[in-house]
Amino acid sequence: MANPVVASKEPFTVEMEAGKTYYWCRCGRSAKQPFCDGSHTGTGFEPMKFAPATTMKARFCGCKATKKPPFCDGSHLDLK
């Protein structure tokens, strides 16, 4: 499997609604970052399903290198 594309060297801060399902883009190709738009087709990547139990604001990883998907863990700080 190829490496994901770095969509952003910064996290995406998003307000999410409780009970709504979101799909975080793992491939980095989506035009609707940080969420999937189907651009992963044929890449070997699949989006990550996320459904918050409460309404919340979260920082989604934009560099796709996080060790705590789908959330930013600061991995973008190590990118060159």
MDAnalysis code that builds the backbone (N, CA, C; Angstrom):
import MDAnalysis as mda
import numpy as np

u = mda.Universe.empty(240, n_residues=80, atom_resindex=np.repeat(np.arange(80), 3), trajectory=True)
u.add_TopologyAttr("name", ["N", "CA", "C"] * 80)
u.add_TopologyAttr("resid", np.arange(1, 81))
u.add_TopologyAttr("resname", ["MET", "ALA", "ASN", "PRO", "VAL", "VAL", "ALA", "SER", "LYS", "GLU", "PRO", "PHE", "THR", "VAL", "GLU", "MET", "GLU", "ALA", "GLY", "LYS", "THR", "TYR", "TYR", "TRP", "CYS", "ARG", "CYS", "GLY", "ARG", "SER", "ALA", "LYS", "GLN", "PRO", "PHE", "CYS", "ASP", "GLY", "SER", "HIS", "THR", "GLY", "THR", "GLY", "PHE", "GLU", "PRO", "MET", "LYS", "PHE", "ALA", "PRO", "ALA", "THR", "THR", "MET", "LYS", "ALA", "ARG", "PHE", "CYS", "GLY", "CYS", "LYS", "ALA", "THR", "LYS", "LYS", "PRO", "PRO", "PHE", "CYS", "ASP", "GLY", "SER", "HIS", "LEU", "ASP", "LEU", "LYS"])
u.atoms.positions = np.array([
    [0.853, -1.184, 0.000],
    [0.000, 0.000, 0.000],
    [0.891, 1.238, 0.000],
    [0.517, 2.235, -0.765],
    [1.249, 3.497, -0.853],
    [1.064, 4.305, 0.426],
    [1.916, 5.298, 0.593],
    [1.783, 6.206, 1.728],
    [0.658, 7.195, 1.453],
    [-0.002, 7.667, 2.511],
    [-1.046, 8.670, 2.309],
    [-0.450, 10.006, 1.892],
    [-1.252, 10.823, 1.248],
    [-0.878, 12.171, 0.859],
    [-1.047, 13.071, 2.083],
    [-0.099, 13.973, 2.313],
    [-0.239, 14.945, 3.394],
    [-1.227, 16.004, 2.916],
    [-2.406, 16.010, 3.491],
    [-3.444, 16.964, 3.094],
    [-3.172, 18.339, 3.683],
    [-2.598, 18.362, 4.889],
    [-2.307, 19.613, 5.584],
    [-1.264, 19.349, 6.659],
    [-0.401, 20.315, 6.889],
    [0.579, 20.185, 7.966],
    [0.030, 20.771, 9.265],
    [-1.257, 20.999, 9.280],
    [-1.975, 21.485, 10.461],
    [-3.225, 20.630, 10.646],
    [-3.706, 20.482, 11.882],
    [-4.957, 19.739, 12.088],
    [-6.167, 20.539, 11.612],
    [-7.254, 19.834, 11.377],
    [-8.532, 20.444, 11.017],
    [-9.411, 20.437, 12.264],
    [-9.852, 21.590, 12.725],
    [-10.731, 21.673, 13.886],
    [-12.169, 21.686, 13.393],
    [-12.945, 20.727, 13.896],
    [-14.309, 20.522, 13.407],
    [-15.270, 20.360, 14.585],
    [-16.418, 21.003, 14.504],
    [-17.508, 20.826, 15.456],
    [-18.372, 19.675, 14.946],
    [-18.554, 18.655, 15.765],
    [-19.328, 17.486, 15.364],
    [-20.565, 17.336, 16.238],
    [-21.603, 16.784, 15.637],
    [-22.868, 16.577, 16.343],
    [-22.933, 15.171, 16.926],
    [-23.476, 15.069, 18.129],
    [-23.675, 13.767, 18.772],
    [-24.572, 12.891, 17.915],
    [-24.187, 11.620, 17.776],
    [-25.006, 10.663, 17.052],
    [-24.852, 10.690, 15.546],
    [-24.179, 11.680, 14.986],
    [-23.953, 11.750, 13.548],
    [-22.687, 10.957, 13.220],
    [-22.656, 10.288, 12.080],
    [-21.500, 9.496, 11.680],
    [-20.634, 10.295, 10.712],
    [-19.333, 10.274, 10.972],
    [-18.344, 10.960, 10.151],
    [-17.337, 9.930, 9.644],
    [-16.746, 10.199, 8.494],
    [-15.734, 9.309, 7.924],
    [-14.466, 10.119, 7.659],
    [-13.448, 9.878, 8.496],
    [-12.177, 10.584, 8.385],
    [-11.378, 10.025, 7.203],
    [-10.873, 10.905, 6.364],
    [-10.062, 10.532, 5.211],
    [-8.692, 10.052, 5.679],
    [-8.333, 8.829, 5.316],
    [-7.007, 8.277, 5.641],
    [-6.015, 8.437, 4.504],
    [-6.498, 8.600, 3.267],
    [-5.599, 8.638, 2.110],
    [-5.000, 10.014, 1.862],
    [-5.687, 11.069, 2.318],
    [-5.212, 12.438, 2.115],
    [-5.643, 13.054, 0.800],
    [-6.387, 12.322, -0.016],
    [-6.758, 12.802, -1.352],
    [-8.111, 13.529, -1.399],
    [-8.893, 13.430, -0.371],
    [-10.230, 14.020, -0.361],
    [-10.186, 15.543, -0.498],
    [-11.089, 16.072, -1.288],
    [-11.237, 17.525, -1.423],
    [-12.070, 18.091, -0.279],
    [-12.641, 17.224, 0.551],
    [-13.490, 17.652, 1.664],
    [-12.820, 17.349, 3.000],
    [-11.527, 17.595, 3.100],
    [-10.764, 17.322, 4.320],
    [-11.411, 17.953, 5.539],
    [-11.394, 17.276, 6.664],
    [-10.700, 16.039, 6.943],
    [-11.534, 14.794, 6.638],
    [-12.659, 14.976, 5.968],
    [-13.565, 13.865, 5.745],
    [-13.457, 13.289, 4.334],
    [-13.894, 12.067, 4.194],
    [-13.803, 11.300, 2.956],
    [-14.803, 11.797, 1.909],
    [-14.337, 11.841, 0.654],
    [-15.239, 12.124, -0.462],
    [-15.192, 11.009, -1.516],
    [-14.557, 9.880, -1.151],
    [-14.469, 8.742, -2.062],
    [-13.217, 8.718, -2.918],
    [-12.339, 9.693, -2.755],
    [-11.119, 9.768, -3.568],
    [-10.138, 8.625, -3.319],
    [-10.365, 7.862, -2.270],
    [-9.472, 6.746, -1.931],
    [-9.647, 5.539, -2.852],
    [-10.666, 5.520, -3.665],
    [-10.959, 4.372, -4.523],
    [-9.712, 3.941, -5.292],
    [-9.334, 2.678, -5.121],
    [-8.191, 2.110, -5.812],
    [-6.849, 2.344, -5.141],
    [-6.851, 2.995, -3.977],
    [-5.582, 3.317, -3.302],
    [-5.195, 2.295, -2.241],
    [-6.140, 1.460, -1.808],
    [-5.879, 0.541, -0.710],
    [-6.231, 1.135, 0.638],
    [-6.615, 2.399, 0.667],
    [-7.027, 3.063, 1.904],
    [-8.536, 3.016, 2.034],
    [-9.011, 3.010, 3.265],
    [-10.437, 3.095, 3.561],
    [-10.617, 4.183, 4.606],
    [-11.723, 4.933, 4.574],
    [-11.952, 5.959, 5.586],
    [-12.215, 5.333, 6.955],
    [-12.006, 6.113, 7.996],
    [-12.247, 5.657, 9.362],
    [-13.575, 6.230, 9.852],
    [-14.467, 5.356, 10.257],
    [-15.780, 5.749, 10.766],
    [-15.632, 6.292, 12.184],
    [-16.319, 7.403, 12.461],
    [-16.287, 8.013, 13.785],
    [-17.663, 8.586, 14.091],
    [-18.243, 8.212, 15.232],
    [-19.562, 8.704, 15.642],
    [-19.464, 9.164, 17.098],
    [-19.348, 10.474, 17.332],
    [-19.218, 10.960, 18.706],
    [-20.494, 10.761, 19.516],
    [-20.321, 10.417, 20.775],
    [-21.455, 10.217, 21.689],
    [-22.030, 11.552, 22.153],
    [-21.191, 12.586, 22.130],
    [-21.627, 13.919, 22.529],
    [-21.211, 14.925, 21.466],
    [-21.911, 16.050, 21.404],
    [-21.501, 17.119, 20.502],
    [-20.154, 17.619, 20.996],
    [-19.205, 17.738, 20.087],
    [-17.849, 18.091, 20.498],
    [-17.089, 18.774, 19.374],
    [-16.037, 19.465, 19.758],
    [-15.101, 20.042, 18.817],
    [-13.843, 19.183, 18.900],
    [-13.294, 18.788, 17.755],
    [-12.115, 17.924, 17.744],
    [-11.118, 18.410, 16.698],
    [-9.860, 18.046, 16.913],
    [-8.787, 18.370, 15.975],
    [-8.424, 17.088, 15.218],
    [-8.862, 17.006, 13.967],
    [-8.589, 15.850, 13.127],
    [-7.234, 16.002, 12.453],
    [-6.505, 14.898, 12.360],
    [-5.192, 14.886, 11.727],
    [-5.303, 15.256, 10.251],
    [-4.442, 16.157, 9.811],
    [-4.395, 16.538, 8.401],
    [-3.198, 15.947, 7.676],
    [-2.155, 15.561, 8.437],
    [-0.944, 15.027, 7.808],
    [-1.043, 13.528, 7.553],
    [-2.011, 12.872, 8.174],
    [-2.285, 11.433, 8.024],
    [-1.191, 10.560, 8.636],
    [-0.352, 11.143, 9.506],
    [0.724, 10.384, 10.153],
    [0.462, 10.142, 11.637],
    [-0.687, 10.552, 12.127],
    [-1.010, 10.414, 13.541],
    [-0.940, 8.966, 14.018],
    [-0.559, 8.791, 15.250],
    [-0.560, 7.463, 15.879],
    [-1.865, 7.248, 16.653],
    [-2.743, 8.278, 16.663],
    [-4.017, 8.219, 17.380],
    [-5.174, 8.627, 16.463],
    [-5.322, 7.934, 15.333],
    [-6.363, 8.318, 14.380],
    [-7.757, 8.260, 14.986],
    [-8.626, 9.180, 14.624],
    [-8.480, 10.177, 13.573],
    [-7.943, 11.514, 14.079],
    [-7.520, 11.558, 15.318],
    [-7.162, 12.827, 15.944],
    [-5.692, 13.195, 15.790],
    [-5.430, 14.483, 15.790],
    [-4.074, 14.995, 15.708],
    [-3.301, 14.641, 16.988],
    [-2.084, 14.134, 16.804],
    [-1.216, 13.849, 17.957],
    [0.088, 14.649, 17.865],
    [0.131, 15.617, 16.947],
    [1.323, 16.445, 16.790],
    [2.339, 15.882, 15.818],
    [2.028, 14.787, 15.143],
    [2.968, 14.189, 14.193],
    [3.372, 15.143, 13.078],
    [2.500, 16.105, 12.748],
    [2.818, 17.073, 11.704],
    [4.044, 17.918, 12.050],
    [4.366, 18.015, 13.335],
    [5.525, 18.800, 13.764],
    [6.842, 18.139, 13.347],
    [6.802, 16.843, 13.048],
    [8.000, 16.104, 12.638],
    [8.157, 16.007, 11.132],
    [7.195, 16.535, 10.363],
    [7.282, 16.482, 8.904],
    [8.327, 17.466, 8.406],
    [8.971, 17.086, 7.331],
    [10.009, 17.968, 6.746],
    [9.455, 18.740, 5.602],
])
